[in-house]
């Protein structure tokens, strides 16, 4: 078999090739969802992504006989490494043909790149920071993916095991049936916490989030709530500005529910953010591009809710308000909007398998855990197993 050649991405044209490989690899897979091409480009360009304030990265393509057969990003998040007292090089945007030698060559490249920069372990798949996609799918290959998670073929985790990588963390994802009637548990708790603690649901407009500080307030809750969770590093002000402009600004704000403490000047204490599912719409685009008609596919979903599924992207409640039932207020409100828009299913985004407080809330709904993603780790000086 001919030799595998690894080439570092140096030019914009090569970066386009790097991004395009995913679409080519999964073009005929009915469960894979094309990522938005423009968002991929913005995330990977070092002059566009504010995460490069504290990250460094290089991208690599694997070639055989002049044809691209794999890709990988090698990254160091210095802020996360400092927070968790690690010297980890991350791998992400990790895709390859069904060939363990290609997988090994890409991981070897990341390991050597990281070792040259003083790292002592390699882990992933990760993004630059926690709002990026992370984890390798190890269950749920036959389920329709979403815009917000990694999709990969079934041979990926098998190769990781064969190459000596071990599990470092798992995330679970649930598919939830939208109830015809709000569960009594949520409805009664929502009524109780409003009366007892004067917690209230609030809906805000675009200007509130973009110009009046509510967007920053929302992601400050993320920083406080997610602090201490696996691998998390705080979002910077520039990152928050990008998230507000790229996501909250475009959201249907009926599907963004905030909870405030009316006894504390309406201070935001929790929120839930949902988007209608773009999965089927994106499968009708040209490799995640908005032109020529991709924009119309997405507009049909965003404006007229031409989907039966909603993606529950983020939910966060300040620790001191969790026991007060703020979560019930969020679910009580969102479920009412889901029914109003005709959604039949909700996709809950990845939650750590050890986060029982979050996972247990699905017991009050008809829910199925149907996907699992895994982060792998290995010491750099531990040789990657050779293949025969």
N, C-alpha and C positions, 0 to 999 in steps of 0.2 A: 504494500500500500504506500502511496506517495507521502512525502513529508508534509507535516503541518507547519505552516509559517505564521508567526504572530507579528502583526504590524500595529504600531502605535498610531492612533488617530491624531493627525497633525493639522488637517485642513477642514474647512467647512464642508467641502464635498465629501470627505471621508466621514465626517460626523453624520451627514445625511445617509450615507451607506450604513453606518452603525445603527441608526434609528430604523431604517427600512428593513433591516434583517428580520425583525420581529414580525412584521406584516407578511413577508415572504414565507417565513417558516410556518405560520399558522393560518395561511390564507384559506385552506380547505377544512379547517377545524370548526365545527358548528358551535362549540362551546367557548372558543376564544373571542374576546372583544377587542377590536382595535383601539389603542390609546389615541388620544387627540394628538395629531402630529405636531401642531404648533406648541402645545404644552410640553411635549417631550423635548423639542428644540430649546424652548425657553429654560427648562430645568437643567439641561445638560450644557448649555453655553455659560462659560465662566464669566462673561460680561453681563449676564442677565439674571443669574440666580444669586440672591443675597446670602445663601448658605455658604458661598465661597469666602465670606468674611472669616469663617472659622473652619472651612474645609479645604482640602486639596484633592485633586483627582486627575487621573489619566484614563483614557479609554483605549481598548485594544480589540482588534479584529483577528480572527483565525481564518486563514486561507488554506485551501488544498487545491492544487491544479488550477490556481488562479480564481477560484470560486470561494465566496465567503461561506464558512461553515460554522461560525460561532462568534460571539461577542461577549465582552465583559467590561465593567467599569471597576477600577481600583480607586478606593476613596479612603481618606482619613478625616474623621470628624474630631478635631482637636478638642472642641468643647465637651463632647460626650466622653472622650477618653479621659479628660481631666476630671469630669464629674464622677466617673465610675472607676477611676484609678486603673485604667487599662492602657495597653499599647496595641490597639487593634487596627488592622487594615481591613476595611470592608470590601466585599464584592457585591455588585448589583448589576442591573440591566444584563443579566446572565442568561444567555440563550445559546443553544447549540444543537446540531443535528444528532441523530441517534448513534453516537460514537463516543465511547468512554475516553478514547485518546484525545479527542478534541476537548472534552470536559476537563480532563487532567491538565492539558497544555494551558488552558485559560487560567485555571486555578493556580498552577505553578507560576504563571506570569504575575498574578496578583501577589502571591506569597513573596516572590523575589523583589518585586517593586516595594512592598511594605517593609521587608527586611532591610533594604537599602536605606529606608527612612527611619529605622530604629524600632519598628514594630516587632512584637513577639508572638502575636496570634492573628489568625485570619477568621473572619466571621461574615455571615450573610445568609441569604440575600438581604441587603439593606439599601435604603436610599441615602441621601445626604443627611436627612433629618427625619423626624418621626411622622411628618405629614406626607412623606413619600411612601410609595408602596414598599412593603417589606415582607419577608418570608417566602419560602418555596412551598408550593402546593404539594401536599402529600396525601390528601383525600379530597374527593369531589371533582375528579377529572371529567366526569360525565354531566356536570351541572354548568349551566350558563354562567359565565364569569361576569364581572362588573368592571367599570372603568377604573375603580379605585384599588384593585388588588392585582397581584401577580397571577398570571396564568402560565402554566407550563405543562409539558408532556409528562406522562407517567414514568418515563425512564430517568428523569432528572434525579428524584430522590434515591432511586436504586443505585445510580452511579455515585452519589454522595456517600452512601453507606459503603460501597465497594472501595472508595478512595480513602476511607478512614475518618471521615468527618462524623461528629457526634451531635446529637440534639442539644441545643442551648435554650430554646424557648419555643412554645407552640401557641398559636392563636386559633381560636375557634370562630366559625361564622354560622349564624342561624338564619333559616328562612322562616318567617313568621306569617301566619294567616291573619289578615286584618279582620278583627271581630265585627260582627254586625251590630253588636251592642257593646259599649265599653265595659270591660270587666268590673264587677262590683267592687273588687279590691281597690282598683284605681279611682273609681268614681267616689267612693266613700272617703278614701284617704285624701283625695284632692279637696273635697269639701271640708274635711276636718282641719287640714293644715292651713287653709285660708282663714278659717275662723280662729284657730288657736294661735297661730304664729303670724298672721297677716302677711303670708306669702301670696303673691299675685302673679298671674300670667300677664306678660306684656308682649305686644307685637310692635316692632319698630320699622321705620321706613329706611330707604336707601341712604338718605342724608344722615340719619341717625348713626348708621354704621360707618359711613365713609367720612363724614365731616364732623360729627358731634361726639366721637369717642366711643360709641357703643361697640364698634368692631374690636378696638383694642381691649375694651373691658371684657368682651367675650373670650378673646384668646389669652388674656391674663388669667382667666379661670382655667383654661387648658394648662397653662404653665403651673398653676398651683395644684390642680387636680391630678395631673399626670406625673408630677414630681415624685420620684421614687419608683415609678414603674420601669420595667425592663428597658434599659438603654436610652431612656428619655433624656434629652437636653433641652433647655429652655429656648423658646422662640425669641428671636431678637425683634426689635421694633420694625426693622426693614422687612423681616420675614412676615410679621403680622400684617404690615401694610400690603404686601403682595397677596397674602391669603384673603384679606378683605376685598381687595380689588378683583382678584381672579375668581373667587368663589361666592362670598357673601353678596357682593355687588350684583352678581348675575342670578342670585337665587330667587325663587318664588318665596317671598317673605312670609306668606301664610304658613309655610313649612319650616320656618325658623321660630321656635318657641323659646322665649326667655322667661325666667322666673326671677322676681325681684322681692326684696324685703321692704315692704311698705313702712315698716317701723324704722328703717335706716335710709331714708331719703331715696327710696326705690333703687337701692344698690343691687346690681345684678348678682345673683348667687348661683345660677345654673342655666343651662340652655340645652336644646336639642336642635340639630340641623339635619334636614332631609332634602334630597333632590329626587325628582322622578327618575326612574331608571332609564339611562341612555343606551343600555346594552344592545337591544335589537336595532335601535336607530343607527348606532355606530357600525353595526355589521353591514349596513346599507351605504356606508360612505366609501370613498376611495382611499383606503388605508388611513382612516382617521383624519382626512383632510376636509375642510369646510367647503372647498370648491371642487367641482362646480355646483353640486346640489346637496352636499353634506349639511350645510347650514339649515336647509329646509327639513331634513330628517330630525335634527335636534330641536328646531323651533316647534315642530308638531308635538314633541314631548313636553317641552318647557311651557309653551303657551296653552296647549289644548289637552295636555296630559294623555297623549296617545300611547299609554302603556298601562299594564295592570300591576306594575311593581314600583315601589318607592324604596330608595336606598337611605337608610338611617346612617348618616355619615359620622356624626359626632354627638355624643351626649356627655355632659360634664356637670357635676354639682359640687360646690365647695364642701370640703369634708364636714364642717360643722353643721351643714344643712341636710346631709344625707339622712340622718336619723329623724329629721323633721318631716320627711315625706316629700321633698321637692321633686324627686323623680316621678312620683305619681301625678303631680300637676303637669309635668312635661308630657307624659304618655297620654294622660286624659285629653289634653288639647290636641296633640298630634293625631291621635286615633280619630278624633272627630273630623279633622281635615282630610285624613286619608279616606274616610268613608265619603265625604263630600265630593272628593275628586274621583271616586270610583276605583281606587287602588284595592286590589285583592290580596296582595302580598307585600311584605316588607323584608328587605335584606338588611340584616344587622351586620355592620362592618366588623372586622376582626377584633376579638376580645381575648386577652390572655387566659389560658386555661386555668390558671390559678386565681383569677379574679372572680371568686364565687359570688361576691356581692352583686356584680353586674350580671353574671350568667344566671343566677337564681331568679332574676326578675322575669325571665321568660316562662317560668312555671305557671304564670297566671294567663298565658296565651297559648294558642296552638302553635308550637314551634318545633322545628327539626334542625338539629345541628348537622349541616350537610357539607361543610368544607373545613379543612384544616391546613394551616400554613406553618412552616417550621423554619427557625433560624438555626444554622449550623455553625460549629466552631472547631478549630484545630490549632494547635501550636505550630508556628512557622517552622521550627527546627525539627518537628516530627515529619519525616519524609512522607509525601503523598504516595500512596501505594502505587506501584507500577502495574500496568496491565499486561496481560499475556497476548 
